[in-house]
């Protein structure tokens, strides 16, 4: 059993993520639930209420997101020199612009 540093509740060790650094393995100081909350709070701070259509010129890729910094950090393609094509108040408008660029030959997400 271990006490979470965020919620101060004693929980079983299986409720904590393992962290591996150099030759040491240890449990994080906060539980899995608090980790999810803090990640969500961090992401919400990065959002500004806008939806962005962006271009990755090297990959000839156009995409849409509401959190540009985090999206660039987790993109599979090379993000150096990305350009924001436009920012929109609604996701529907941003998706329409993205679809327009896809009709012009840019790659993008395959919607199911």
Order of alpha helices (4+ residues) and beta strands (2+ residues): beta-beta-beta-beta-alpha-beta-beta-alpha-beta-alpha
